[in-house]
């Protein structure tokens, strides 16, 4: 008895043929014993199987590491699945990540994904791709600490204030490397995704537009309880940080998520 197709987050061997199911590829998982298989290997599935304890749901909120898998790349399944769906059918949509989806549907799907834990329902049944974008943004926005600026780490804003471009990039790379591993891997995964969005002529979402959308979500504010004035003053800084992050070479980001990233969706 197999669950619907899911994307693999941690590379594991197929229970039938023994070859590795790569990061981001589709797989079948037995509802009882949690055995993973290539879809093509379903007929060769060994049996019978014994039930295992059910997977626990993720917390409603937490730091990014609370949602990450135990082995690299440390990218939460929710992030991988949203990005996969967006890149599968959203790169021809104008205003991707800028056009809002239904708030009610965003809340409902986010709750469904969080309750599901590591075995996520398919997002192909969400008719509006902007809802999927909204789920991803709302998940990142709801973290206890901003993805790119968690507590006790160097602030990226200071690096972006360096006037020399080469020195700025070097300093920013250093800041990224000091992030907690889950934050670093997920930020790398997201930057590569946003670069692909920015390169789509149909989306009309260049780096400047994307940095405005994701600045407040990824960088956060300079104080825990920002006033309206602080929010207004922080906005240009937040956008500048994300724009600078997106200007770093793609190979820098690929170094954190590895070649498995290339197998996520067709480019």
Order of alpha helices (4+ residues) and beta strands (2+ residues): beta-beta-beta-beta-beta-alpha-alpha-alpha-alpha-alpha-alpha-alpha-alpha-alpha
